[in-house]
Structure formats: C-alpha cells, structure tokens
C-alpha cells in the first residue's frame, strides 16, 4: 500500500479515451474505525476541451483534516501510535460514470521536497519516520521513534529474541533506551540504525522539544544550553471623558483596555554536528511543536546552514512563542 505525505500535493489523474467528465470518491477513516459506507467527499469535473481531456485532483488537503497530532506519550515497549496521527484514504475513480480505479493510501502528516519530484510515495513495508543518519544528543532517554510497519513479526533493539507482532499495518512507537537502535524482520539483516548519545548537562536545565517532522512522525530534540524567557503585553488605549469639568487629578486622562500578553523563549542546542541542520529545518517547518509538553510556535524564520569548516563549533538558536495568551481568554 502506498504511503503518501499529505503536506505536499498528491494528484489523482483521469485521462481515458473520449471521456467527457471524471469523478473521484474519497473515503477517509482512522485506524480502529470502520470504512465509511458512502464517500466523505465526491469531486467531479468536466474536461476542459476535446483537445485537453486530462482531469486531476489534489487529494492531500482532504486527508489533513483527519490527522490531528496532539502530544506524544512515552512507552517502554513497542506500542501502536495514536490513530489520529495518520489516516487511510480510499480513492475510487470514474470516467464518465465508469469505475476505472480503486486504490487505498496511507496518509502521513509529512511533506516531500522539490527534488523528490511529482507524486512522491513509498511502498516499503518498513518506513522509519525519523532522520536515521543523525546521531541525536539527549539529556535523558528518547521517549520513542515512530516507524510505519506492515503487519509482521519484528525484532527490535538488536535482540533477535526480543520480538513483537504487528497484527495490522500501522504506525508504531518504538522505545529508545540505548545508544544504537537496530531493527529487523524475522531475524533478517538489520534494516536501519538509529544513533543517540546521552550527555550530562551540569549547568543548565535541558528543554525537550517534540515536533512532527517531515515524515509525519514525532521527533525529539533537546536544547541543552541557556534559554532566555520574556513576555510581551498588548492592550488598547482610549481617552477618558472626565466625570465633571473639575476633574479628579488622581484619575488619568487615558485608560488601557483588553490587556493580554504572550510568553516567549529563546533556546540553544549546544554544540551539535553539521547534520543537525535537517532537524532544525524540520522543526522550523513543523505545524505541531511542544516544549516540555507545552504548545509553542516557532518564531525563527531563517537560520544559516552551519559547518565545522566555517563555524568551528555549531550551535543553533531558535525563538519560540508559547501558543496561548497569558490571560486565559479561551471561549
């Protein structure tokens, strides 16, 4: 089954001989729910002209509304991920009311890059939803990594006697409590390695950032060094009308209304490797970010790609704003 990344466009095309119209029916559901008996959406078009008969639809945005990541929950054993982190989409295509294709996709909340080309997807049974080529620095155990698995029996942490069974296709949380993560199927050769190294930070309190990365999985990044917090308060100022012509000098001529504010924080990674830039890029492009399990928005809009040759020691500084007002005004 194809895995597609719905933060980038994915097109369904119909171009049958002598067609005059086309239609697609979209059935969307999360794992654990029944497949809808009727389509959630029906999209229909007429051909532009008899010389231009190809019809196309971008289906990605329809899947995004069924994907709602909230927060990662740590695990000690392989566990299925929350079903709201991804979804299924069945697409039935018609040309002039004649069914021509019926395909089901696994929709992941990630994105593809320009150089990946048109309609990038993968059919691999094992899809690590994490940057596997980067040695991650951590202050404590990495809660887990996400991997999308086809139903099978798997071994993990490099131990061929440590198996778990995935009875259905799905996204899994695999705990990482060692320096090197090894993964295989039925004792076969290792499929990928995941490296992490635990560091002791004696001076500052590390901050753990969790965010949804380019693959649609939860990624964990530790900011080790100093952070700077601040607040910004906003209000509206209006002129007051005095109670009498002989006004009270203890009451000002203006008054502020509608007070509220936001809290901001600037974090530093500490010294990291060059390939950390991929993690920083995913963080800055992420739609869902938590700092120590508190929702934030990344306010940094640019950063340099730092190298050891030019910059010697590499540290990334990222600005965040907490994603709520200081005075609770949720209605």
C-alpha positions as a LaTeX table, in Angstrom:
\begin{tabular}{lrrr}
\hline
Residue & $x$ (\AA) & $y$ (\AA) & $z$ (\AA) \\
\hline
Unk1 & 0.00 & 0.00 & 0.00 \\
Unk2 & 1.32 & 3.44 & $-0.92$ \\
Unk3 & 2.34 & 5.82 & 1.85 \\
Unk4 & 1.88 & 9.47 & 0.83 \\
Unk5 & 2.89 & 12.67 & 2.64 \\
Unk6 & $-0.09$ & 15.00 & 2.67 \\
Unk7 & 1.58 & 18.31 & 3.49 \\
Unk8 & 2.67 & 18.22 & $-0.17$ \\
Unk9 & 0.32 & 17.81 & $-3.14$ \\
Unk10 & $-0.64$ & 14.34 & $-4.34$ \\
Unk11 & $-2.66$ & 14.17 & $-7.55$ \\
Unk12 & $-5.19$ & 11.69 & $-8.87$ \\
Unk13 & $-5.48$ & 11.85 & $-12.66$ \\
Unk14 & $-8.07$ & 10.51 & $-15.08$ \\
Unk15 & $-7.42$ & 10.55 & $-18.83$ \\
Unk16 & $-9.47$ & 7.93 & $-20.64$ \\
Unk17 & $-10.07$ & 7.91 & $-24.40$ \\
Unk18 & $-13.09$ & 10.02 & $-25.43$ \\
Unk19 & $-14.07$ & 10.86 & $-21.86$ \\
Unk20 & $-16.16$ & 13.95 & $-21.24$ \\
Unk21 & $-16.12$ & 14.02 & $-17.43$ \\
Unk22 & $-14.50$ & 12.41 & $-14.42$ \\
Unk23 & $-15.26$ & 11.83 & $-10.78$ \\
Unk24 & $-13.42$ & 10.65 & $-7.69$ \\
Unk25 & $-14.92$ & 9.46 & $-4.42$ \\
Unk26 & $-12.89$ & 9.83 & $-1.23$ \\
Unk27 & $-13.39$ & 7.55 & 1.77 \\
Unk28 & $-11.38$ & 8.64 & 4.84 \\
Unk29 & $-11.04$ & 6.98 & 8.24 \\
Unk30 & $-8.64$ & 6.45 & 11.11 \\
Unk31 & $-7.39$ & 3.08 & 12.23 \\
Unk32 & $-9.87$ & 1.38 & 14.55 \\
Unk33 & $-12.87$ & 2.93 & 12.80 \\
Unk34 & $-14.99$ & 1.27 & 10.17 \\
Unk35 & $-14.50$ & 2.13 & 6.50 \\
Unk36 & $-17.25$ & 4.61 & 5.55 \\
Unk37 & $-20.05$ & 3.03 & 3.53 \\
Unk38 & $-20.50$ & 6.22 & 1.49 \\
Unk39 & $-17.82$ & 8.65 & 0.31 \\
Unk40 & $-16.87$ & 11.55 & 2.58 \\
Unk41 & $-16.23$ & 13.69 & $-0.50$ \\
Unk42 & $-17.23$ & 13.41 & $-4.15$ \\
Unk43 & $-15.31$ & 15.58 & $-6.63$ \\
Unk44 & $-16.41$ & 15.88 & $-10.26$ \\
Unk45 & $-15.16$ & 17.80 & $-13.30$ \\
Unk46 & $-15.90$ & 18.23 & $-16.98$ \\
Unk47 & $-13.00$ & 18.04 & $-19.41$ \\
Unk48 & $-11.60$ & 21.50 & $-20.36$ \\
Unk49 & $-11.92$ & 20.72 & $-24.10$ \\
Unk50 & $-11.88$ & 17.81 & $-26.52$ \\
Unk51 & $-8.19$ & 18.55 & $-27.09$ \\
Unk52 & $-7.40$ & 18.60 & $-23.37$ \\
Unk53 & $-9.12$ & 15.69 & $-21.68$ \\
Unk54 & $-6.89$ & 15.02 & $-18.67$ \\
Unk55 & $-8.52$ & 15.70 & $-15.30$ \\
Unk56 & $-6.62$ & 15.96 & $-11.99$ \\
Unk57 & $-7.39$ & 16.47 & $-8.31$ \\
Unk58 & $-5.08$ & 17.22 & $-5.39$ \\
Unk59 & $-6.30$ & 14.92 & $-2.59$ \\
Unk60 & $-3.80$ & 15.87 & 0.14 \\
Unk61 & $-5.84$ & 18.60 & 1.85 \\
Unk62 & $-8.80$ & 16.28 & 2.33 \\
Unk63 & $-6.66$ & 13.83 & 4.31 \\
Unk64 & $-5.16$ & 16.54 & 6.55 \\
Unk65 & $-8.45$ & 17.15 & 8.35 \\
Unk66 & $-8.40$ & 13.53 & 9.58 \\
Unk67 & $-4.90$ & 13.90 & 11.04 \\
Unk68 & $-4.73$ & 15.66 & 14.41 \\
Unk69 & $-1.48$ & 15.04 & 16.35 \\
Unk70 & $-1.72$ & 16.37 & 19.90 \\
Unk71 & 1.08 & 15.12 & 22.13 \\
Unk72 & 3.46 & 12.15 & 22.30 \\
Unk73 & 3.09 & 9.67 & 25.17 \\
Unk74 & 6.24 & 7.80 & 26.22 \\
Unk75 & 6.33 & 3.99 & 26.19 \\
Unk76 & 8.62 & 1.25 & 27.48 \\
Unk77 & 7.65 & $-1.43$ & 24.96 \\
Unk78 & 6.65 & $-1.27$ & 21.28 \\
Unk79 & 3.18 & 0.26 & 21.18 \\
Unk80 & 0.87 & 1.43 & 18.42 \\
Unk81 & 0.82 & 5.21 & 17.95 \\
Unk82 & $-2.34$ & 7.25 & 18.47 \\
Unk83 & $-4.58$ & 6.64 & 15.47 \\
Unk84 & $-5.12$ & 10.39 & 14.94 \\
Unk85 & $-1.50$ & 10.84 & 13.79 \\
Unk86 & $-2.25$ & 9.26 & 10.37 \\
Unk87 & $-5.24$ & 8.05 & 8.36 \\
Unk88 & $-6.42$ & 5.87 & 5.49 \\
Unk89 & $-7.82$ & 7.26 & 2.24 \\
Unk90 & $-9.59$ & 5.15 & $-0.35$ \\
Unk91 & $-9.96$ & 6.80 & $-3.76$ \\
Unk92 & $-12.40$ & 5.41 & $-6.32$ \\
Unk93 & $-12.01$ & 6.96 & $-9.79$ \\
Unk94 & $-14.67$ & 7.15 & $-12.52$ \\
Unk95 & $-14.51$ & 8.22 & $-16.14$ \\
Unk96 & $-17.97$ & 9.08 & $-17.49$ \\
Unk97 & $-19.52$ & 7.14 & $-14.57$ \\
Unk98 & $-17.46$ & 4.03 & $-15.34$ \\
Unk99 & $-15.20$ & 2.91 & $-12.48$ \\
Unk100 & $-11.58$ & 2.72 & $-13.64$ \\
Unk101 & $-9.56$ & 2.53 & $-10.42$ \\
Unk102 & $-9.92$ & 1.81 & $-6.71$ \\
Unk103 & $-6.86$ & 2.43 & $-4.53$ \\
Unk104 & $-6.28$ & 2.89 & $-0.81$ \\
Unk105 & $-3.48$ & 5.11 & 0.54 \\
Unk106 & $-1.85$ & 5.50 & 3.94 \\
Unk107 & $-1.67$ & 9.25 & 4.62 \\
Unk108 & 1.19 & 10.54 & 6.76 \\
Unk109 & 1.40 & 14.08 & 8.13 \\
Unk110 & 4.73 & 14.82 & 6.45 \\
Unk111 & 5.96 & 16.65 & 3.39 \\
Unk112 & 8.14 & 15.94 & 0.36 \\
Unk113 & 10.81 & 18.19 & $-1.11$ \\
Unk114 & 11.07 & 19.68 & $-4.57$ \\
Unk115 & 13.81 & 17.28 & $-5.64$ \\
Unk116 & 11.64 & 14.30 & $-4.67$ \\
Unk117 & 9.58 & 15.09 & $-7.75$ \\
Unk118 & 5.94 & 14.64 & $-8.67$ \\
Unk119 & 3.62 & 12.45 & $-6.57$ \\
Unk120 & 6.37 & 11.00 & $-4.38$ \\
Unk121 & 5.29 & 7.98 & $-2.33$ \\
Unk122 & 6.76 & 4.80 & $-0.86$ \\
Unk123 & 5.50 & 1.24 & $-0.76$ \\
Unk124 & 8.11 & $-0.07$ & 1.70 \\
Unk125 & 6.78 & $-2.32$ & 4.45 \\
Unk126 & 9.09 & $-0.60$ & 6.96 \\
Unk127 & 9.17 & 3.21 & 6.84 \\
Unk128 & 11.21 & 4.90 & 9.61 \\
Unk129 & 9.57 & 8.26 & 10.28 \\
Unk130 & 12.74 & 9.80 & 11.64 \\
Unk131 & 16.14 & 11.01 & 10.41 \\
Unk132 & 18.13 & 7.79 & 10.78 \\
Unk133 & 21.52 & 9.23 & 9.71 \\
Unk134 & 21.81 & 11.74 & 12.57 \\
Unk135 & 23.27 & 10.93 & 15.97 \\
Unk136 & 20.79 & 12.53 & 18.34 \\
Unk137 & 22.13 & 14.13 & 21.53 \\
Unk138 & 19.84 & 13.70 & 24.52 \\
Unk139 & 19.80 & 14.51 & 28.23 \\
Unk140 & 17.51 & 11.59 & 29.14 \\
Unk141 & 16.05 & 8.67 & 27.24 \\
Unk142 & 14.48 & 9.50 & 23.89 \\
Unk143 & 10.80 & 8.65 & 24.51 \\
Unk144 & 10.49 & 6.71 & 21.25 \\
Unk145 & 10.78 & 6.85 & 17.49 \\
Unk146 & 7.92 & 6.36 & 15.02 \\
Unk147 & 8.08 & 3.64 & 12.37 \\
Unk148 & 5.30 & 2.65 & 9.99 \\
Unk149 & 5.10 & $-1.14$ & 9.76 \\
Unk150 & 3.25 & $-3.64$ & 7.64 \\
Unk151 & 1.74 & $-6.49$ & 9.64 \\
Unk152 & 4.55 & $-8.90$ & 10.55 \\
Unk153 & 6.71 & $-10.15$ & 13.41 \\
Unk154 & 9.60 & $-7.82$ & 14.23 \\
Unk155 & 12.71 & $-7.82$ & 16.39 \\
Unk156 & 13.98 & $-4.62$ & 17.95 \\
Unk157 & 16.99 & $-3.18$ & 19.82 \\
Unk158 & 19.26 & $-5.63$ & 18.04 \\
Unk159 & 18.00 & $-8.59$ & 20.07 \\
Unk160 & 16.74 & $-11.43$ & 17.87 \\
Unk161 & 14.95 & $-12.89$ & 20.91 \\
Unk162 & 13.02 & $-9.68$ & 21.55 \\
Unk163 & 10.04 & $-9.85$ & 19.19 \\
Unk164 & 6.75 & $-8.08$ & 18.90 \\
Unk165 & 3.93 & $-8.74$ & 16.48 \\
Unk166 & 2.21 & $-6.09$ & 14.37 \\
Unk167 & $-1.15$ & $-7.69$ & 13.58 \\
Unk168 & $-2.22$ & $-4.88$ & 11.21 \\
Unk169 & $-0.50$ & $-2.16$ & 9.20 \\
Unk170 & 0.10 & 0.84 & 11.41 \\
Unk171 & 2.37 & 3.44 & 12.97 \\
Unk172 & 4.34 & 2.18 & 15.96 \\
Unk173 & 6.16 & 3.79 & 18.86 \\
Unk174 & 9.49 & 2.04 & 19.43 \\
Unk175 & 11.27 & 2.98 & 22.67 \\
Unk176 & 14.90 & 4.07 & 22.53 \\
Unk177 & 16.82 & 3.43 & 25.73 \\
Unk178 & 20.22 & 2.58 & 24.30 \\
Unk179 & 22.84 & 4.23 & 22.13 \\
Unk180 & 22.23 & 2.33 & 18.91 \\
Unk181 & 18.82 & 1.29 & 17.64 \\
Unk182 & 18.71 & $-1.81$ & 15.46 \\
Unk183 & 15.66 & $-3.15$ & 13.72 \\
Unk184 & 14.89 & $-6.22$ & 11.64 \\
Unk185 & 12.22 & $-8.65$ & 10.44 \\
Unk186 & 12.12 & $-12.32$ & 11.42 \\
Unk187 & 15.87 & $-12.37$ & 12.12 \\
Unk188 & 16.71 & $-10.86$ & 8.72 \\
Unk189 & 19.61 & $-8.37$ & 8.31 \\
Unk190 & 19.18 & $-5.07$ & 10.13 \\
Unk191 & 17.08 & $-2.57$ & 8.18 \\
Unk192 & 18.28 & 0.65 & 9.76 \\
Unk193 & 20.30 & 2.04 & 12.64 \\
Unk194 & 19.25 & 4.86 & 14.91 \\
Unk195 & 22.01 & 6.50 & 16.93 \\
Unk196 & 21.66 & 8.53 & 20.10 \\
Unk197 & 24.09 & 9.67 & 22.78 \\
Unk198 & 23.23 & 10.75 & 26.30 \\
Unk199 & 25.02 & 13.86 & 27.55 \\
Unk200 & 25.30 & 15.26 & 31.05 \\
Unk201 & 24.49 & 18.96 & 31.23 \\
Unk202 & 25.83 & 20.14 & 34.63 \\
Unk203 & 24.86 & 23.82 & 34.45 \\
Unk204 & 21.60 & 24.36 & 32.58 \\
Unk205 & 18.25 & 22.59 & 32.66 \\
Unk206 & 17.76 & 20.93 & 29.24 \\
Unk207 & 14.47 & 21.53 & 27.42 \\
Unk208 & 12.99 & 18.69 & 25.34 \\
Unk209 & 11.28 & 19.76 & 22.13 \\
Unk210 & 8.81 & 17.37 & 20.49 \\
Unk211 & 7.55 & 18.11 & 16.99 \\
Unk212 & 6.07 & 16.39 & 13.95 \\
Unk213 & 8.84 & 16.09 & 11.36 \\
Unk214 & 8.93 & 15.85 & 7.57 \\
Unk215 & 8.00 & 12.16 & 7.67 \\
Unk216 & 4.87 & 12.68 & 9.78 \\
Unk217 & 6.35 & 11.13 & 12.94 \\
Unk218 & 7.21 & 12.58 & 16.34 \\
Unk219 & 10.81 & 13.82 & 16.60 \\
Unk220 & 12.52 & 14.74 & 19.88 \\
Unk221 & 15.23 & 17.39 & 20.06 \\
Unk222 & 16.99 & 18.58 & 23.24 \\
Unk223 & 18.05 & 22.18 & 23.80 \\
Unk224 & 20.93 & 21.84 & 26.27 \\
Unk225 & 22.21 & 25.34 & 26.87 \\
Unk226 & 20.96 & 28.66 & 28.23 \\
Unk227 & 17.45 & 29.86 & 27.47 \\
Unk228 & 16.02 & 33.35 & 27.77 \\
Unk229 & 12.35 & 33.92 & 28.59 \\
Unk230 & 10.36 & 37.13 & 28.15 \\
Unk231 & 6.78 & 38.37 & 27.92 \\
Unk232 & 5.08 & 40.83 & 25.60 \\
Unk233 & 1.92 & 42.62 & 26.76 \\
Unk234 & $-0.60$ & 44.29 & 24.45 \\
Unk235 & $-3.63$ & 46.47 & 25.18 \\
Unk236 & $-5.82$ & 49.17 & 23.63 \\
Unk237 & $-5.58$ & 52.78 & 24.89 \\
Unk238 & $-8.60$ & 55.12 & 24.91 \\
Unk239 & $-9.14$ & 58.71 & 26.07 \\
Unk240 & $-11.43$ & 59.05 & 29.10 \\
Unk241 & $-14.23$ & 61.57 & 29.47 \\
Unk242 & $-13.95$ & 63.24 & 32.93 \\
Unk243 & $-16.89$ & 62.95 & 35.32 \\
Unk244 & $-17.01$ & 66.72 & 35.67 \\
Unk245 & $-15.24$ & 69.81 & 34.39 \\
Unk246 & $-13.37$ & 69.89 & 37.73 \\
Unk247 & $-11.70$ & 66.53 & 37.06 \\
Unk248 & $-10.05$ & 64.25 & 39.61 \\
Unk249 & $-6.28$ & 64.53 & 39.26 \\
Unk250 & $-5.85$ & 61.02 & 40.65 \\
Unk251 & $-7.61$ & 59.59 & 37.58 \\
Unk252 & $-5.60$ & 59.74 & 34.38 \\
Unk253 & $-6.82$ & 61.10 & 31.10 \\
Unk254 & $-6.37$ & 57.70 & 29.37 \\
Unk255 & $-7.17$ & 54.09 & 30.22 \\
Unk256 & $-5.93$ & 50.79 & 28.78 \\
Unk257 & $-8.38$ & 48.02 & 28.00 \\
Unk258 & $-8.18$ & 44.47 & 26.63 \\
Unk259 & $-4.94$ & 43.50 & 28.31 \\
Unk260 & $-3.28$ & 40.28 & 27.30 \\
Unk261 & 0.18 & 39.00 & 26.66 \\
Unk262 & 2.33 & 36.22 & 25.31 \\
Unk263 & 5.41 & 34.50 & 26.65 \\
Unk264 & 8.50 & 33.91 & 24.53 \\
Unk265 & 11.59 & 31.77 & 24.96 \\
Unk266 & 14.91 & 31.58 & 23.13 \\
Unk267 & 16.65 & 28.18 & 23.24 \\
Unk268 & 20.14 & 26.96 & 22.32 \\
Unk269 & 21.03 & 23.46 & 21.18 \\
Unk270 & 24.60 & 23.47 & 22.46 \\
Unk271 & 27.41 & 22.06 & 20.31 \\
Unk272 & 25.99 & 19.73 & 17.66 \\
Unk273 & 27.02 & 18.04 & 14.40 \\
Unk274 & 26.59 & 19.55 & 10.94 \\
Unk275 & 23.72 & 17.25 & 10.01 \\
Unk276 & 21.60 & 18.73 & 12.82 \\
Unk277 & 20.53 & 21.27 & 10.22 \\
Unk278 & 17.99 & 18.71 & 8.93 \\
Unk279 & 16.42 & 18.54 & 12.39 \\
Unk280 & 16.33 & 22.33 & 12.67 \\
Unk281 & 14.76 & 22.61 & 9.21 \\
Unk282 & 12.02 & 20.14 & 10.14 \\
Unk283 & 11.43 & 21.99 & 13.41 \\
Unk284 & 11.04 & 25.36 & 11.70 \\
Unk285 & 8.62 & 23.85 & 9.16 \\
Unk286 & 6.61 & 21.85 & 11.70 \\
Unk287 & 2.94 & 22.62 & 12.34 \\
Unk288 & 2.92 & 20.95 & 15.79 \\
Unk289 & 5.61 & 21.77 & 18.39 \\
Unk290 & 5.81 & 21.17 & 22.15 \\
Unk291 & 8.48 & 22.41 & 24.58 \\
Unk292 & 8.45 & 20.23 & 27.69 \\
Unk293 & 4.88 & 19.24 & 26.70 \\
Unk294 & 3.72 & 22.87 & 26.34 \\
Unk295 & 2.49 & 24.02 & 22.88 \\
Unk296 & 4.62 & 26.64 & 21.15 \\
Unk297 & 5.05 & 28.31 & 17.77 \\
Unk298 & 8.47 & 28.60 & 16.16 \\
Unk299 & 9.11 & 32.32 & 15.59 \\
Unk300 & 12.51 & 31.86 & 13.92 \\
Unk301 & 12.03 & 32.29 & 10.19 \\
Unk302 & 15.61 & 31.85 & 8.99 \\
Unk303 & 18.89 & 30.27 & 10.04 \\
Unk304 & 22.26 & 29.61 & 8.42 \\
Unk305 & 23.44 & 26.15 & 7.44 \\
Unk306 & 26.45 & 25.96 & 9.74 \\
Unk307 & 29.55 & 23.86 & 9.05 \\
Unk308 & 32.57 & 22.92 & 11.14 \\
Unk309 & 34.85 & 24.31 & 8.43 \\
Unk310 & 33.37 & 27.80 & 8.64 \\
Unk311 & 31.77 & 27.97 & 12.08 \\
Unk312 & 34.01 & 25.60 & 14.07 \\
Unk313 & 31.58 & 24.84 & 16.92 \\
Unk314 & 27.94 & 24.68 & 15.79 \\
Unk315 & 25.10 & 25.96 & 17.98 \\
Unk316 & 21.57 & 26.73 & 16.78 \\
Unk317 & 19.47 & 29.41 & 18.49 \\
Unk318 & 15.71 & 29.13 & 17.99 \\
Unk319 & 12.98 & 31.54 & 19.12 \\
Unk320 & 9.60 & 30.24 & 20.27 \\
Unk321 & 6.36 & 31.80 & 21.42 \\
Unk322 & 4.01 & 29.90 & 23.72 \\
Unk323 & 0.84 & 29.14 & 21.80 \\
Unk324 & $-1.63$ & 30.75 & 24.21 \\
Unk325 & $-2.27$ & 34.06 & 25.92 \\
Unk326 & $-1.11$ & 34.75 & 29.48 \\
Unk327 & $-4.67$ & 35.69 & 30.48 \\
Unk328 & $-6.98$ & 32.78 & 29.68 \\
Unk329 & $-9.44$ & 34.04 & 27.05 \\
Unk330 & $-10.49$ & 30.72 & 25.55 \\
Unk331 & $-14.23$ & 30.82 & 24.88 \\
\hline
\end{tabular}
